[in-house]
Each structure stands twice: as C-alpha cells, then as structure tokens.
Amino acid sequence: MTSERNPTRRSLADGRQIFYFDDAGRTRDHTARDTRELPTLDHSSRMRYDVLTGEWITVASHRMTRTHLPSTAECPLCPTNETRTPTEIPDADYDVAVFENRFPSFASAPQDGAPNTGDGPGDRPALGHCEVMCFSSDHTASVAELPLERMRTIVGAWISRTEELSADPVVEQVFCFENRGEEIGVTLTHPHGQIYAYPYVTPRTRSMLTQADKHFERTGRSLLADVLASEREDGTRLIYDGDHWSAYVPIAARWPIEIHLAPHRDIPDLPSLNDEEREELAVVYQDLLRRVDRFYPGIDRVPYIAAWHQAPVRIDRPLSRLHLQLFSILRAPGKLKYLAGSESAMGAWVNDAIPEAVAARLRELK
C-alpha cells in the first residue's frame, strides 16, 4: 500500500483543501476546477468547558444550516458532471476523496488575523479539523461491498490523513469514523466517513487512559493487550482470529451489536501498521461489516458506527492501543436502542443483548 503517501491535492472554490486517493494501478489527473461561488468558511465554533464534568462542549451554530438528506440528483458528495449542479467533488469521477468539511465543528484559524482568544478559561475558539471522506463515487455503494482494492485505498487514506493532521500543533487526537444509516443521524446517504482532529483528548479516551494507567501500575502490562489476550484464550466472544488481527464482542458490550477489532501488536495508531497488518485489515474490516449487515434476517443494511480509537498525539501514547469499535443501535428489526434516562442522564448503561449470544450469531455469518 503506497498510494496513501502521495494523494493529489487541490483547492475548492472557498479555499478548502481536497485530497484524491487513487486505487493502486490507476492514476487520474484530477484537474477539474471548482467553479462554484461559495461563502467564506465559518470559523465561529466555540468550545465551552463544563466544570461539572471536566469536559469540553463545542458550540457550532452554523451547522444548523448544513445539507440535510438531499435527493440523489442534489447529493454534494457525488462527482460533478454535466447533468448535475457542481458538487463538493469537482472531478467527474474519483476513487476516494477527502475534503475539509464546509460545516465544520472544528476549523483551522482564519487567515485574516489571530483568532479570538475567548472570554475566559471556559470559552475559546474550537480550533482543529473536520474532514469528509468519500469512499466511492457510486452514490448507492456500501463499504462492505466495495472491491478489496478500494478498501486498501481507504486504509491508506486513513493513515495519510492521520499522519498529516497529527502534525498540526493544535491537534491532540485524530478520530476516523463512519456513520451509516439515517437511524444513526446520517444527513447524506452517499457512502462516506469523517475525520475529526480534536484540540483536546476526548472524554472516552481519557476514561480508557485512566483505567489503563491503573492496570499498568498494578500489573506492569497493557490493559487493552490483556483484554485481547483474554478474549482470544476464552473464545466464547471471539468472532475472528487472524494472523495479525482479532475481533470479539466485548464482555461488557453497551450496544445491541458491538465488535472490537484489535491488532495483535501493541501499536498506538493507524500509521504504525506494517504492510501485512494493513493488508489483513482491508480484508477483515469488510468481513465484519458484511456480518453486521446479515445479523437481522430481512434487513440488507444495518445502521452502524465504525469508530477508530487511536492514541492521543502527545500524551500517554504508551498506555493507548489502536482498536476499532464497530456497533449498531438496532436492537431488533424496526427497534432502536435509545439512550433514555439511565444512559443519557446518569451514564449508567443497560444492554438488552447478551454478548455471548451476539458473538455466536456473528460467528455463524461467514
């Protein structure tokens, strides 16, 4: 996998960057220009510090006007051609395209002067990056069913963007993810994911780091490595056990369907993967997505979130360990897992699904 090192870089009409990643063996010129007249990117997002929880809350009111469930003919992620209004992708075709979000929760500092430093320690600009990653020019495609070569390109793009965004001194953590399905809250049905580069370490990561630190002080070992070893030895929740990766349903799964995919080596992030790990990842990632899609009889495309947990850029990297969290909020056909009173107000989770039964079902779906 070498294509991730040299994406083709272009600029959109408002100055945002777009990166084209071509499948191996194919080179496109990507010379089409963005002819739209666009307003200047909104940099007004703010971060407010919640003293009750120690968490940052981002306020991005301009996102209220973002595109919401457009028709296929008006999809902004499809390629631009003579039959449609110019889109976010100026080219008439592409393999994988990544561009800076037009409605970002976090944005780089405006170029016309220093950003407002805020009204106090609890109010500051939400600096960072939000990118959209289009997995295919085909509006109806699913990541699970893309050619393997395209999945290799996607893995390469995740690695490339993680490397570049991590080099920004503002960024503390890079998060690659895909939301699939209107039930999840997806507002654009074209196959795509996103990449957030946060200016802080996220709350879930901080919680995991706290637990990992306690475990290391007690045992001298990596918590996530010990969890993986335990799941591989026990086997009752194991779904896949390959040369370089294993997938399992966590013993304390929160969601009706939840899978963790972890490399066998202790590595902090996607750029740390070697060639063999990247190749197996491309295969097993699609395999897991297909199993999730077949979980409920009669449902072709199960809504899911695929979330990459990577180490923070600067702090506690030895305590962190790369892994994927793949989960669905669908608890039965036509029934969603809602985060109601206990989960939303108290953070006390209740799961209707038995992890061992979910794992057994996923193992059947080869």
N, C-alpha and C positions, 0 to 999 in steps of 0.2 A: 504494500500500500504506500504509494509515493505521491499520489495526486493531492493529498491534503497539504503538502508543503508549499505548493505554488498555485493558489487559486487566482483566477483572473479578477482584478479589482476594477471597478468602475464607479462612477458617481451618479446619483439620481438628481432630479431637477432641483431639489431643495438642499443639495449638498450632502445628503446621507450617502453612506457607502453601501455598495452591493458587491458580494463575492460569489463568483461562479466556480463550482467544483464539477469537473467533468469526469465521467466514468473512465476507467483505465482503457487505453487504446483509442479514445475519442478526444479530439481537440476541436473546440468551437472558437470562433474569433470573438464573439460577444462584443460586436462593435455598434450595435443599435444604441441610439441616444434616447434619453428620456425627454420627451417633448412637452410634458405637462407643465402647467403653471401652478406651482404649489406654494402655500404659505410657508413662512419660516418655521422651523421646528420649535415646538413649545418646550421651554426649559423650566416651566413653573412648578414642577413637582417639588413637594416639601417632605421632610421627614420630621415626625413628632415623636419624642421619647416618652414612653409610658412608664412613669415612675413606679406604678403598682406592680408591673411585671418585669421591668428591665428590658422591654422590647421596643424596637423602632417600628412605627406605623407610617407608611407612606401615603401621602395625600396627593392624588393626581387627578384633579377635577376635569382636566381636558380630555381624559379618556372616556368621559361620558358621551362624547361625540364620535367615537370610533365606529367603523363599519360594523353593521350587525346583520348577519345572515342574509347577505345579498343573493340574488339569483345567480345561477351558473354563468349567465351571459355577462354579469357585472362583477364577477369574482376578481378581486385585486391581486390574487396570487397566481392566476393563470398567465401564460405568456401573452405578450402583446402581438396582435396580428390585425389584418385589415378589416376583420369582421367585428372587432370589439373596441371599446374605449381603452386608451392606453392604461396599463396596469402598473403595479409596482415592479414588474419584471419587464424591462424594455425589449428583451430578446423574443424572437418568435418561437423559440424552443430552448429548453435547458434540461440538465440532469438534476443537480442540486444547486439551489441558490439561497444565499443568506444575505439579509439586508437589515439595516438599522430600522427599528420599528418607528412608524410615523406617529404613533401614540404611545410613547414610552413611559413606563413608571419611573425609570431612572434614565437620565440623559447626561451626556458629557457637558462640560461647562460651555456656555455660549462664547463665541469668538469675539464679541464686540466689547469685552471688558470682564473684569473679575466678577464672579457670581456673588450674590448677596450672602453674607456670612450668617444670616439668621438673626432672630430676635433674642436668642439665648441658647443655653446648652440643650434645650429640649426642642429646638426648631431650627432646621438647617436645610439647605438645598439637597435634593435627592440626586446626588451625582452617581453615575455608573453607566451601565449599558443595558439595552434591551434589544435583542435581535430576533428576527423571524427567519426560520429555516424551512424552506420548501423542499420536500422530499422527491417531488416529481412534477413535471408539467401537466400530467394527466389529472384532471380535476376529480375523477372518480376512483383513483388508486388508493390502495391500502398498503402501509409499510410491510405488513405481513406477507403480502403477495408480490412485492417488487422483486425484480431479478436479483440474484445474490450479488452481482457486480455493483448494483446500485446500493445495496446495504453496505458494501465495502466503502463506497464513496461517502455514505452518511457517517460511518465510523470515522473516516478520515477528516470529514468536516468538523465533527465534534472535537476532535483532537486539535485541529488547526485553530479553531476559534477559542478553545480553552487556553491554548498557549498564548495567543495574542492578547486576549482580554486580561489574562493573569499578569501581563507585563505592565498594565496601567497601575500607577501607584495609588489611585483612588480605590481600586478593586480589592476586596477582601475574600470573595468567594464567587466561583463560577458555577452556574446551575444549568445544565442542559435537560430539557424535558419535552414531552409531547402530551398534549391533551387531545383525546379522541372522543367525539360524541357530544351532541347538544346537551345530554344529561349532565355532562361534566361542566358545561358552561362555554363550550366552544362557540365562537361567533362567526368563524369562517370554516366551511366544511372541506375546503381543499386540504389535501394531506400536508400537514406542516407541524413543526415544533417550534420551540422558542429557546433562547439562551438569555438568562439574566446574569449580569455581573454586578453583584451587590457591593455597596460600600461598607458593609458590616458582615459579621458572621451570623448566619440565620439562627433563629431560636431552636429549631430541631437539631441543628448541628452542634450548638452549644450544649444541649442536653446530652447528646451522644458523647461529646468530648468529656463532659463531667463524669459520666459512667465509665468511659474508657480509662480516664485518669485514676479513678478509684480502683478499677480492676488491675491496672498496671502496678499501682502502689502495693496492692495485696499479693499479686502473683508474679509480677515482672514480665507479663505476657500481654499480647494484643487481645482486647476484648472481642473484636469482630473476627479475628483469626480463630479464637477459641470457639466462638459460636459456630463458625463454618465447620470446624473440625468435629464438633459435637453433632451437628446435623448430618454430616457425611457418615459418621460412625453409627448413629442411631438408625437413620434411613427411613423412618416412618413418614417424615415430611419431605423427603428428598424427591425432586422431580427429574433432575438431570445431573449427571456426574461425568464430566468430560475430562480431557487431558489437562485443561487449563482453567476451566470454569465449572462451578456447581450452582444449581438453582434449587431452592427449597421454599416451602411455606413456613414463615416464622412461627415459633411456638406460641407467641402472644400476638398473632395477627389482629390488626384492628379492622380490616376491611373484609367484605364477603369473599372476595378473591384477592389474595395478596401473595406475591412471589418476590423473593430476594435472589438476585443473581450476583455472585461474587467470584473474583479471580482467586486462584489457589495461592498466588504470590502475594506478599504484603506490599501493595503499591498504593500511593495516595490518590492518583488521578488518572484520567484517560490518556494524557500524553506519556505516562510511564509504561503503557502497554508495549510489549515487544511484538514483532510481526506475527508470531504464532498465536499469541493471545488475541490480537486484532482479528485474525482470520477466523478463529473459533467463535469469537464474539459475534461476528456477522452472521454466522450460521445459527447459533443458539438463540440470539435475540429474536430472529424471525420465527423460530420454532416455538418459543414461549408465547409470542403474540398469536400465533395460529391456535395454540392450545386454549388460550383465553377466549378467542373468538368461537371456539366449538364447545365451550363449557356448558352453555344452556341450549338444549335442543330447540331448533326453530328460530334461533337468533343468529344472524350472519356476522354482525359486527357489534361486539360488546363494547360499551364505553369504558375507557381506561385512562389512567395517567401512568406514563413511564418516566421515572424521575431518577436522574443520576446524582448520587451522593459522592461528591469529591471533597478532598481535604481543603481547608482554608488555604489561601495563597501564602500567608505569612506565619500564622500561629498554629501550634500544636499539630503539625503535619505528621510527626511520628505516631500520634495517637489515633489518627484517622486512617480509614481504609476504604478504597473505592468499592462501591456496590450500587446495583440498580434496584430500585423499589418499583415494581410493577403491580398496580392494583386497580380494581374496579369498584364502583359504588353500587353496581347492580346486584341485589341480594337474591333476586328471583326474577323470572320474566315479568316485565311490567312493574317491578317493585324496586325502589331505590333505597339505599341506606342513607337516611337523613341524619345530619348532625343536629340533634334536637337538644333538649335541656341538659342532660348529663354530659354529653360531649362538648357542646358549644359553651355552656356556662361554667362547668366545673372541670372540663378536660378529662373527665372520667369515662373511658370508652367501654361500650358494651357491643360485643360481636355475636350475631346470631349463628355464624358458621363455625363448625368445628375444624380447626386447621388440618388435622389428620385426614378428615374426610375430603376436604378440598384437595389436599395433596394426592390422595388416592384417585380422585376424579381426573386431575390433571395428568397423572401418570398414564391413565387409560387412553388419553387423547394423543397418541403418537401419529 
